[in-house]
């Protein structure tokens, strides 16, 4: 299934493909599985973290369609498709919903394009989210998304792979400036080591030799990424505690090891 991906470096683990492996996907290489298994050996709850993060994405999309009336989605760093993708949820609730996925990992883009064949209201762009002008100016983004109307920008567990040197707040500000009032930002982010068990340092080190090293942040630093937005209830909380489908205790919420939130762009 990877025959068409000539030129892909299969010798180095890639976080998107490792994430796919954590979720039980099949779109990964031996190097990804080896690195992911080493992480799981010292931090078994990484798989639960991935599942909780995915569940937040799905709850956020449902909320945006059902409660906020959003029908346009820009999913940045969308990763490799798995069950419960944005277009599946959004278009299941609103058949007219439009979705643009953005990723620069070749496997993620190839699988997304294959999945979306025949879907005229969803597409995948191969681009680096760190270059908002290229993303926002892409013909497919301009064709599907009307930025004079509210758009939901989704940044789900992608900024842990964006270094401070890349100016994450500036990146988000560029997307924010392109959006109309009433637009939303949904974002989740892994937390710094003090929020993880003792073995996290070894797990983090395993990522440092991957194609995208980790850059963890504390809740205050994540909150700063929402500059210019008004947070909606319940604010920035542990991922599993954001409008959960079932009761979640404080300890269970902390086991998310990440925080998530949603903000609206005021008029």
C-alpha positions as CSV (number, residue, x, y, z in Angstrom):
1,X,0.0,0.0,0.0
2,X,3.1,2.3,0.2
3,X,4.3,1.5,-3.3
4,X,3.5,5.0,-4.6
5,X,5.5,6.8,-1.8
6,X,8.9,6.8,-3.4
7,X,11.3,9.0,-1.6
8,X,9.8,8.6,1.8
9,X,12.4,8.1,4.5
10,X,11.4,4.8,6.1
11,X,14.5,4.6,8.2
12,X,13.4,7.3,10.7
13,X,10.3,7.2,12.9
14,X,7.7,9.8,12.2
15,X,5.3,11.0,15.0
16,X,2.2,10.9,12.7
17,X,2.9,7.3,11.8
18,X,3.7,6.4,15.4
19,X,0.4,8.0,16.4
20,X,-1.3,5.8,13.8
21,X,0.3,2.8,15.4
22,X,-0.9,3.8,18.9
23,X,-4.4,4.0,17.5
24,X,-4.2,0.5,15.9
25,X,-3.7,1.7,12.4
26,X,-1.7,0.0,9.6
27,X,-0.1,3.0,7.9
28,X,3.3,2.9,9.5
29,X,6.8,1.5,8.8
30,X,9.0,-0.8,10.8
31,X,11.0,2.2,12.2
32,X,7.7,3.7,13.4
33,X,6.6,0.6,15.1
34,X,10.0,0.0,16.7
35,X,10.1,3.5,18.2
36,X,6.5,3.4,19.3
37,X,7.0,0.1,21.0
38,X,10.0,1.5,22.9
39,X,7.8,4.4,24.0
40,X,5.0,2.0,25.1
41,X,7.5,-0.1,27.0
42,X,8.4,2.8,29.3
43,X,5.1,4.7,29.1
44,X,2.2,2.2,28.3
45,X,-0.4,4.9,28.8
46,X,0.7,6.7,25.6
47,X,-1.9,4.6,23.7
48,X,-4.6,5.9,26.1
49,X,-3.3,9.4,25.6
50,X,-3.7,9.0,21.8
51,X,-7.2,7.6,22.2
52,X,-8.3,10.4,24.5
53,X,-6.9,13.0,22.1
54,X,-8.7,11.5,19.2
55,X,-11.9,11.4,21.3
56,X,-11.5,15.2,22.0
57,X,-11.3,15.9,18.3
58,X,-14.5,14.0,17.7
59,X,-16.4,15.7,20.5
60,X,-15.2,19.1,19.4
61,X,-16.4,18.6,15.8
62,X,-19.8,17.4,17.0
63,X,-20.1,20.4,19.3
64,X,-19.0,22.8,16.5
65,X,-21.7,21.5,14.1
66,X,-24.5,20.9,16.5
67,X,-24.2,23.8,18.9
68,X,-22.1,26.4,17.0
69,X,-23.6,25.8,13.5
70,X,-20.1,25.6,11.9
71,X,-20.0,24.0,8.5
72,X,-16.4,24.7,7.5
73,X,-13.3,23.1,8.9
74,X,-9.6,23.6,8.4
75,X,-7.8,20.7,10.1
76,X,-4.1,21.5,10.4
77,X,-1.6,18.6,11.0
78,X,-4.5,16.2,10.3
79,X,-2.3,13.1,10.3
80,X,-3.1,9.6,9.0
81,X,-6.9,8.9,8.6
82,X,-8.5,6.6,11.1
83,X,-12.0,5.9,12.3
84,X,-14.0,9.1,13.1
85,X,-12.4,11.6,10.8
86,X,-13.6,15.2,10.8
87,X,-15.4,14.9,7.5
88,X,-17.2,11.7,8.6
89,X,-18.5,13.4,11.7
90,X,-19.3,16.8,10.3
91,X,-20.9,15.6,7.1
92,X,-22.8,13.0,9.0
93,X,-24.5,15.8,10.9
94,X,-24.5,18.4,8.0
95,X,-24.1,16.9,4.5
96,X,-23.1,20.3,3.2
97,X,-20.1,20.6,5.6
98,X,-16.8,21.4,4.0
99,X,-13.4,20.1,5.3
100,X,-9.9,20.8,4.3
101,X,-7.2,18.6,5.8
102,X,-3.5,19.9,5.8
103,X,-0.5,17.7,6.4
104,X,3.0,17.4,5.0
105,X,3.7,13.8,5.9
106,X,3.5,11.8,2.6
107,X,1.7,8.7,4.0
108,X,-0.9,10.9,5.7
109,X,-1.6,12.9,2.5
110,X,-1.7,9.8,0.3
111,X,-4.1,7.9,2.5
112,X,-6.3,11.0,3.0
113,X,-6.5,11.6,-0.8
114,X,-7.4,7.9,-1.3
115,X,-10.1,8.1,1.4
116,X,-11.6,11.3,0.0
117,X,-11.8,10.2,-3.6
118,X,-15.3,11.2,-4.9
119,X,-16.0,13.5,-1.9
120,X,-16.4,17.0,-3.5
121,X,-16.7,18.7,-0.2
122,X,-13.5,17.5,1.4
123,X,-9.9,17.6,0.3
124,X,-6.3,17.1,1.5
125,X,-3.5,19.6,1.0
126,X,0.1,18.7,1.3
127,X,1.6,21.7,3.0
128,X,3.5,22.7,6.2
129,X,1.1,24.5,8.6
130,X,4.0,26.7,9.6
131,X,3.5,28.6,6.4
132,X,0.0,29.9,6.7
133,X,0.1,32.0,3.5
134,X,0.8,28.8,1.4
135,X,-2.0,26.9,3.2
136,X,-4.6,29.7,3.0
137,X,-3.7,30.6,-0.5
138,X,-3.8,27.1,-1.8
139,X,-6.4,26.7,-4.6
140,X,-8.2,23.8,-2.8
141,X,-8.5,25.8,0.4
142,X,-9.9,28.8,-1.5
143,X,-12.3,26.6,-3.5
144,X,-13.8,24.9,-0.4
145,X,-13.6,27.4,2.4
146,X,-15.3,30.9,2.5
147,X,-13.3,32.9,5.0
148,X,-15.8,35.6,5.0
149,X,-17.9,33.2,7.0
150,X,-17.0,31.4,10.3
151,X,-14.5,28.6,10.0
152,X,-13.3,26.1,12.6
153,X,-9.5,25.7,12.7
154,X,-8.5,22.5,14.3
155,X,-5.0,22.1,15.8
156,X,-5.1,18.7,17.6
157,X,-1.9,17.6,19.2
158,X,0.2,19.2,16.5
159,X,1.9,22.1,18.3
160,X,4.0,19.8,20.5
161,X,6.0,19.3,17.3
162,X,6.3,23.1,16.6
163,X,9.4,24.6,18.2
164,X,9.3,28.0,20.0
165,X,11.8,29.2,17.3
166,X,9.0,28.7,14.7
167,X,6.8,31.2,16.6
168,X,3.7,29.2,17.4
169,X,1.7,32.2,18.6
170,X,2.6,34.0,15.3
171,X,1.5,31.0,13.3
172,X,-1.9,30.8,15.0
173,X,-2.3,34.6,14.7
174,X,-1.9,34.3,10.9
175,X,-4.7,31.8,10.7
176,X,-6.8,33.9,13.1
177,X,-6.5,37.0,11.0
178,X,-7.8,35.1,8.0
179,X,-10.9,34.1,9.8
180,X,-14.2,35.9,10.2
181,X,-15.7,36.8,13.6
182,X,-17.5,33.8,15.0
183,X,-14.8,31.4,13.9
184,X,-13.4,28.9,16.3
185,X,-10.0,27.4,17.3
186,X,-9.9,23.9,18.8
187,X,-6.5,22.9,20.1
188,X,-5.0,20.2,22.3
189,X,-1.4,20.0,23.5
190,X,0.7,17.5,25.5
191,X,2.0,18.8,28.9
192,X,5.4,19.1,30.4
193,X,7.1,16.2,32.3
194,X,5.7,17.1,35.7
195,X,2.3,16.1,34.5
196,X,3.5,12.6,33.4
197,X,4.8,9.6,35.3
198,X,8.5,9.2,36.2
199,X,9.5,7.4,33.0
200,X,8.4,10.2,30.7
201,X,11.9,11.6,30.2
202,X,13.0,8.4,28.5
203,X,9.9,8.4,26.3
204,X,10.5,12.0,25.3
205,X,14.1,11.2,24.5
206,X,12.9,8.5,22.1
207,X,11.0,11.2,20.1
208,X,14.1,13.4,19.9
209,X,15.6,11.2,17.1
210,X,12.4,11.2,15.1
211,X,11.6,13.5,12.2
212,X,9.8,15.9,14.6
213,X,11.2,16.2,18.1
214,X,8.8,17.0,21.0
215,X,8.3,20.5,22.4
216,X,6.1,20.1,25.5
217,X,4.4,23.1,27.2
218,X,2.7,23.8,30.5
219,X,-1.0,24.9,30.7
220,X,-0.1,28.6,30.9
221,X,2.0,28.3,27.7
222,X,-0.9,26.5,26.0
223,X,-3.4,29.1,27.1
224,X,-1.2,31.8,25.5
225,X,-1.8,30.1,22.1
226,X,-5.5,31.1,22.4
227,X,-4.5,34.8,22.3
228,X,-7.2,36.8,20.5
229,X,-9.9,34.2,21.2
230,X,-12.5,34.0,23.9
231,X,-12.5,30.6,25.6
232,X,-15.8,28.7,25.6
233,X,-16.8,26.5,28.5
234,X,-15.3,24.7,30.2
235,X,-12.1,26.6,29.2
236,X,-8.7,24.9,29.0
237,X,-8.9,21.6,30.8
238,X,-7.4,18.1,30.7
239,X,-8.4,16.6,27.4
240,X,-10.8,14.0,28.6
241,X,-12.6,16.5,30.8
242,X,-13.6,18.7,27.8
243,X,-17.3,18.1,27.6
244,X,-17.0,14.4,28.2
245,X,-19.5,11.9,27.0
246,X,-19.3,10.1,30.3
247,X,-18.4,11.2,33.9
248,X,-14.7,11.7,34.4
249,X,-13.0,11.9,37.8
250,X,-10.2,14.4,38.5
251,X,-7.6,11.6,38.5
252,X,-8.9,10.2,35.2
253,X,-8.8,13.6,33.6
254,X,-5.2,14.1,34.8
255,X,-4.3,10.8,33.0
256,X,-4.9,12.6,29.7
257,X,-1.4,14.2,30.2
258,X,-2.7,16.9,27.8
259,X,-4.9,19.9,27.9
260,X,-7.5,21.0,25.3
261,X,-9.8,23.9,24.7
262,X,-11.9,25.8,22.3
263,X,-12.0,29.6,21.6
264,X,-14.3,31.8,19.6
265,X,-13.1,34.8,17.6
266,X,-15.1,37.7,18.8
267,X,-16.6,40.3,16.6
